[in-house]
Amino acid sequence: MMFDLATVNDAFGMVSGRGDRTVMMAQGADGTWTPISSSELYGRVRALADVLRGWGVVKGDRVAILSENRWEWAVTDFAALAVGGVDVPLYPTLTPEQIGYMLRDSGAKVAVLSSREQYDKLSAAGDLPELEHVVVMDAGEFANAESFSALMEGASTKKQKDAGFDAMLKGARPEDLATIIYTSGTTGEPKGVMLTHGNLASNVNYSTGKMGFDAEDCCISFLPLSHVTARHTDYALLCHGVKLAYCAKFDQLPVAMKVVRPTVFLAVPRVYEKIRHAVQGKSAASPAKLKILNWALAVGKKHRAEILVGKTPSALSWKIANKLVYSKILEAFGGRAKVFISGGAPLGMESAGWFADVGIRIFEGYGLTETSPVIAVNYPEAHRIGTVGQALKNVQCRFAEDGELEVKGPSVFAGYWKKEKETKEAFTEDGWFKTGDIGAMDQDGFLSITDRKKELLKTSGGKLIAPQPIENKLKANSLVAEAALVGDKHKFACVLISPNFAVLEGWAKTQGISTSDKAALVKDAKVVRAYQEIVDKVNMSLANFESMKRMSVVPEEWSVDGGTLTPSLKLKRRVIEQKYAKQIGDFYADEATASRG
């Protein structure tokens, strides 16, 4: 089903017109799930919109949301847009300094926070001269802040449709600014991406119609709603009638999947990798289980082509493998998932192939914050492994001489907030947006993205190396959590490896190696040898100039909290290069005399 939305308010209109049908599920502090009907959602949005109007929030005023995924996030979003406001979603992992910068830069008038933790960060964010109102979702005493639950007290009386409120919703125009989403700042000062109602609505109209979603489906919303991928997907799923269950923290996801048992699963590649590594790690602890897993993977690989076109293999060996292995892996997703989607970063051919071999077809897509976000996506009837699918019907694509993908269409953003120079630099002279990604398109229109243009390494010999495909090959091994290729302007490439310590420590015990000290563990001769073998194996599939001549295993697992990954779980390369400057320096200490071979 395709849509004809002109604004995000039109999407809310669709969702709120379903009466007593459950559209959302909220998780309480005790872990129980409470359904929220369409009419209840309407009443809550109306109630908050009335409060915002009472505070003088008018068209164009900014409303910041600093929260994990929860029903209050969606209500704040829809209420702010209903009164003509502009959302400024902020990642809950940001520091006080980052929060302060974004609130001052956006000039937010209202800030809606989730918890004491976020309130304390806001309090430490410095002077915020334009911020007039603060709202906290959690119960408690917060100085100079409003209680979200208190603002909802009249919601139950506002569940019936109101002509005046509905007319206000219809007053939004496609060209009206809907949100300012700050980029993660991996390459410098964060920039506020301005997306209009028309940008977001046009993307929803074309991105999910071929997936076959309906009111029988449900999905756990756990990817940060402050990221455009999750927010866009939630809009689209709600329009299709899919129930959304909000999961505030990633560590609650395994339990949520068992209880909610979603039929749709959307994640970034790192989540899929963690599930894969968990399966491999558990099997590695038992020689018998490992033998069965490897047998099942071999059987699955023979039937990969059938899985990739949506067929269920009829071979007896596949049915046995399904009962013994594949069905158990599906249970990790709740047991009912039928649509698996990956976005936010490259999935990698190894991961995509592994999941196909256990009967799970992952539809990989691609886009950027600046494109609202979807540029291309795979669908059940148009799927090609190793690609990000075909471009949406309303998105045009072309390639610059250096292979950079350039796009044009109604979902391309309006510009960077208060940054005219950066906005101009983001477009070609004839108006095409420069994605910064290197890619190619095959004769059937399937798009492949190889790497970020700014992340390509250029050796001193003039050879260009795309790091992401190589890093993904390394991460295919369960011992590797993350990998970062280095070597720009050097003779040869080297690699820093962040271990998957849960798997490494289990492996180390089988080798009689002490695991009490991580720094000592990664220096153990057996451990170093194991990681060198992983690197050597990947090197065998690479051209000589791409191969990693040296490697170092670091004693930390990179994370968002540690500042080495973005909230969408991409590498912060500048941070990593600065943090491990000594190790990188050691790689090239004898570069003048070292051989390239």
N, C-alpha and C positions, 0 to 999 in steps of 0.2 A: 504494500500500500504506500503510495506516494502522498505527500501533503502539499498544501498550497498556503503555507504560512507566510505572512508578510512581516510579522514581528514576533518576538518571544511572548508577548502578551496573548497572541493568538494561540500559542501552544498551551499557555495556562488556561485559556478559555476552553480548549478541548478537554483538558484533564479535569477541570473543575465542573464540567457538565455531565458527570457520570453518576450523580446521585450518591447512593449508598455503596457503590462498588469500592472495594479496597484498592487504593492506589499506592499506598506507602506502608511500611512497617517500621516501627520505632523500637529500639532496644533499650530497656530500662536498666538501671544500675544493678538490678538483681539478675540480669541476663534474659528476662522474659521479653517476648515480642508482642507489641500492641499494634493492631491494624489501625490505619487512618483512612477514612473514606474520602471520596471526592468532595462531598459536601463539607466535611470537617476541615479539609484542606482549604476550601474556599473561605470558610468562616475565619480561620486563623489568619489567612492572608489579608482578608478584609479588615480584621481587627488591627493588625500591625500597620497596614496602610493608613488607617485612620489616625493612628498614633503619629506616624511619620508626617502626615499632613498637618496634624496639630502642632508639631515641632517646627513647622515652616519649611519642610523639605519640598522643594519644587523641582520642576524639570531641569535636569542637568546637574543637580546637587549629587555629591558623591557619598555613598554609604559603604563603609568598609565591613567586610566579614572576615573575622579571624577565628576559625573554628575547624574542628574535625568534621567528618561527614555525619550529619544527623538531620532529623526532620526540620529542626529550627533553621538550618542553613537554607534549605529549599524555600521555606516560608519567608525568610528575610529577603532572599533573592527575588521571589515573585512579588513581594510587597513593594520593594524598592522600585522595581521596574513598573509596577502598576501606577505609582505616583509620578512617573517620569524620571526617577532617580537613576544614577549610574553606579552599578556595583563595582567595588574594588576588592576582589577576593585576595586574601593573604594566606600564605602557607602557615600552618600552625607550628612548623619547625623553625620559623625565622627567629632571629635574635632581636632583642629590644632595639638595637641600632638600626637594623634593617626595617623593622616595623615603623620606627620613627621616620626614617627617610621616605618610605612609601606613603605614609599618612600625610606628611608635610607636602610631598611632591604632588599628590593627588588633591590635596585640600579637602579631605574627607570631613563632612559635617557630623556624621554619625558613625560610631563603630560598634558592631555587635560581636561579642566575644563568647567563647564557649565555657571557659573555666577559670578557676583561680590562677592557674599557671599563665594563661594568656592575659588575664587582668594584671598580674604582677609584671609581665613583660611590657604591657602598655604603660604601666606606671613608671617604668624605667626607660621609656622611649624618648624622653626629653620633652621640650616645649612643643605643644601641638596647638597653635593659636586658633586654628579654624575648627577644631573638634569641639562640638557643643554638647553632644549626648553620647553616653556609653551605656550599652545594654549587656548584661551577662546572662547566659542561658542557664548555668548551674545555680542551684539554690545556695544561699549564703549571704553574709553581710559584706557589701562592697561599697566603699565610700564613693559618693558622687556618681553612682551608677544605678541604672534601672534594672529591675528583675524582669526577665523575659516572660516568666510564668505569670507575673502580675499583668503584663501587657496583653496576655491571652485570656484574661478573665471574662471578657465579653464575647469571645469567639463563638461560643455555642449558640448565641442569639443571632449570629450573622451568617448562618449556614444557608439561608434561603437567598436566591438570586436577587440582587439589588440593581435596579436600572441605572442609577447614578454611578455606581461603582463600575458596572459593565461598560458604560459609556466612556468612563475614564480610561479603561483598558483599551478600548477601541481608538482612543485619541493618540496612541503612539504611532509614529511614522517609521517606515523602514530606514530612513536616513538618521533617525535619532540615535545618539550614543547610548549603548546599553551597558557596557562594561569597560573597565581599564584593567587589563591583566598584566602584571609585571613579569617580565622574563626572569629566569633564575639567576642571571648575571654571571654565567660561567666565563664570559669573554669581556667582562668590564662592568660598568655601572648599569644597574637594572633599567630597562626601558619599559614604559607603560604602553602596552599594545591596546589601541582603541578599536573596539569591535562594535558595530552598530546592530540594531535590531535586525536589519536586513541581512547583514553578514551572517549572523547566527541562524536566522530563520531559513535562509537559502540553503545553508549546509544541512540543516535537519531535513529539509524537503527532499534532498537527493541522496543522502548518505546511507540510509538504513532500509529503504523500501523493499529491497530484494532479499532481505534476511528472513522474512517470513515470521516476524514477531507477532504475537497476538495476546489477548487478555488472559490466556492460560499460562503465560510465561511469567517468570520472576527472575530478578537479578539482584545481587548484593552490590550496593554502591560503596566501595571501599577505597578506590583510587581517589586522591585528594580532589574535592570539588573546586579547589582553588586552581586546579589545572584544567585547561579548556577541554581536554579529551574526555574527562569524566563528566564535566558539566554538559557538554554537547550530547554525550551518550544518554545521560539521564533525561534531558529534554526529549530526545528522540524516542526512548523507551516509554516514557510517560505518554507521549502522543499515540504510541501503538497499543496502549492499554496494559503494558507490562508493569507488574508490581515491583517497587523498589524497596529493598531492605537496607537500611543504613547501618554500616559497620564503622564505628569511630576509629578503631585502632587495628593495625595489621595483625597484631598477635592474637586478636579475637576472631580472625577470619576462619581458622580451621573449625572452631566450634560453631560459628555462624553457618558455615556450609553444611554441617551435619543437621542443623535444626531447620534452616530455610530450604535447603536442597534446591538451589537455583537451577533454572533451565538454561540461563544465559550467563556466560562467564567472560568478563572483560578484565584484562590485566596487562601490565607492561611485561616485556620479556623477562625481567629479573624474577618476577613471581613464578612464571613457568619454569625458569631455571631452578629455583629453589625447590619446587615440587619434584622436578626430575632428579635433582641431587639427593633429595630425601629418599626417593625410591631406590636409587642406586646405593646410597649409604646404608640403608637397612639391609639390602640384599648382600652387600659386601661383607657384612658381619657373619654371614652364614654361607659356607661353600655350597651347600645344597640349594639355598635360595638363589644364590648368584648364578648357579648353573641353570636353574629353571628360568630366571630372568633373561639370561643370554639366549637360551633356546627360544623363548617367546619373542624376543626382539628379532631373531633370525627368521622366524615364521612370519612375523608382521612385515618385515622388509620385503618378503616375497609378494605380499598382498598390498603393498603401499599404494600402488596405482589405483586399486579398487577403493580404498579409503579416501583418496584424494578426489574422487569423483562422487563421493557420497554413498557408495555401495557397502553392504555388509557381506564380507567374504563367506562363502558357503563351505569352504574346505574344512574337513574334520579337524585337521591340525590347528587351524585358526580358532575353531570353536573351543577346543581344549585349552589353547593358550589364553583365550578370552576368559574362560572360567577360572583359570589358575592365576592369571596375572592382570590382563587388561581391565577386567571388571573391578579389581581391587584398586587400581589406579584411578578409575572413574569415581570410586567411592570417596577419594580424597577431595573431589569437587562436589560432593553431596550425593552422587549417584544418579542424578537426573539431567545433568547438563548436556545439551545437544548442540549449542552454538558457542564456540570458543573464539574470542577475538583478541588480537594482540596489537598494541600500538604504543606510541611514545618513544620508541627506539627500535633499531633493527632486531628482529627475532633471531636471525641466524639460521642457515640451512641445516646445521646439525641438530638444533633444537626442534625445528619444524619437522625434520625427518624422523627424529626419535618419537615425537608424539604421534605422528602418522603411523608409525610402526606399532604403537600400542592402541591404535584404533581411534585416535583423536585428531580430527582435522581442525587446524587453527587458521582462522581467517585473518591474515595480517593486513593492516592498513597503514596509511602514512599521511602526515600533515604537520602543520605548525600552528602555533598560537596565532600567527598573523593570517592564517587562512581558515580560521574558525571551527575546526581545524582540518577537516578531511579534504585531502587532495585526491587520494586514490584508496581503494579497498578491494579485497577479494570477497566474492559472494559465493553461495552454494552452487550456482549455475555458471559462474565464471571465476574459476580458482586456478591459480598456478603457483605451486610451491616455489619459494625462493624469490618471489616478487611481492610487491605491496598492492598488486591488483591493477585494475584499469581505472583511469581517471574518471571522476564524476562527470555526468553529462554536461553540467554547467561550468566546468573548469577546463580551460585551455592550457596546454603544456607545450613548451618548446625548450631547446637546449642551446646554451651559449657555446662558443667555440671551445671553451675549456671543459665542457661537459656539465656545467651548472644548470640545474633545472630552473626554468622561469615559468611563472604561471599568471593567468589572468582569469577573473571571474567575479561574480557578485559576493563571494565569501571572502575575498581579499580585503584586509583591514583598511581602516580609514587613515592610519598613520600612527606615529608614536606621540604620546602625550607630551606636549610642550617641547618637542625635539624636531624642529623643522629640518635641520641639517641631516639628522639620521634618517628621517622619513624620505628625504630626497635621495639619499644614498641607497635606500632599499629598493628603488625602482630603476628600471632602464629608462633611457630618454623617451622611448615610445610607450611607456606605461606598464611594463611587465614587472611583476614582483620577483626579485632575486631570492630564491629560497636558501642559498648558501649550501645546498646539497648537490653532490655529484651523482648523476644517474644515467640511465639509458632506458629506451622503450623498445620492446620487440615488435615484430610485424603484426601481432594481434592486439597491440596496445597495452600490454602488461608492463608496468613500470618497475624498474629495479633501482634502488638507492644504494650506492656503494659506500659513501662516506660524506662527512661534512667537509666542505671546501677548505675551511680554516684549519681543519684538523689533519689534513694531508701532510705527511712528512716528506721533505725533500732532502735527499742525501747530498753530501758535498760533491758527489759525482753526477748530480742532476736528476737522479731517479726519484719518481714520486711513489710513495707507499701509502695505501689506504689502511689505517690502523684497525678500524672496526671489524672488518671480516676476519682479520687475524686474531684479534682479541676474542671474537665469538668462537673461533675454533678452539682456543685455549679453554674457554669457559664451558665447552662441551664436556670437559672432564670434571667430575664431581668434586675433585680436590681444589678446583679453582673457583673462587667466588667472583673475583674481578681481575682484570689484567689491563695494564696501560703500556702501550708501545711508546718508546721514546727514540730519538735519533735525528730530529730535524737539524739539518746543516752539519751532520756528522757523516763519517765514512759508512757507518752501518747502523742497523736498528738493534735495540736491546729492549728488554721488557721487565717491568715491575709486576709481581704477582701478589695479590691479596688472597690468602687461603680461605677456603671454606672450613673454618676451624671445627665445626661439628663433625664433618667427615674426616678431616685430617687427624683429629684426636682419636677417633675410633680406629682409624687405620694404624696410627702410631702404637696403640695398645697391642694390636696384633703383632707388631714388630718388636715389642718389648721396650719401647721408647717412652720415657717419662713425658707427661703432658702438662705438668703443673706450671711451667714457665713458657709462655708463648715465644718470647724472644729466643730462649734456648732451643725450643722445639724447631723453629724454622731454620736454625743453624746446624741442626743435627745432620750428619753426613748422609744417613739413609733418606731423610726428608729431602735434602737438597738433590740427591740423586733421583728421587721419584719425580720431582718437579722438572729436573733437567730432561728426564725421559719424555715428559709431556711436551716440553718445548721442542725436543728433537723430532718427535713424531709429527708435530704440526709443521716444522721446518721442511719435512720431506714433501709436503704438498705445496711449497712456496717456491717462487723464483729465487735465485741466489741473492739478488739485491734486496729482497723482502725478508729474508731469513733473519732470525734473532740470534745474534752472535753471543750475547751474554744475558744473564737473567739474575734477578734478585727476588727472594721471597721475603715480603715484609711481615712484621709481627702484629699487624693490625688488619681487621676485616673492615673494609671501607664502608661508610654508611652516611646517611643524610645527617644524623646527629653529629657525626665526626667531621662534617664539612667537606668530605671528599666526593660525595654524590649529591646531585641536584635532587629536589623533591620528586622528580619523575625518574630518579635512579639512573641518570646518566653520569658519566665521569666528569668531575671538575678538574680538567687537565692542568690548568694553571696552578690550582691548589696542590695537586699531587706532585707536580714538578718542583714546586717550591718546598714542599714538605720533605721530599726525598732527594733534595739537591745533592747531598753527599753521595748517596748510592749512584745517582746518575753520573756524578763527577768521577766516581771510581770506574764506571763502565768505560770512560773515555780517557782515563789518565795516561795511557800509553798509545793513544790513537795515532799519533804521528808515525809510529813504527809498527802498529798492529796491521795484520792482513785483513782484507775485506772478505776473504774466503773462509 
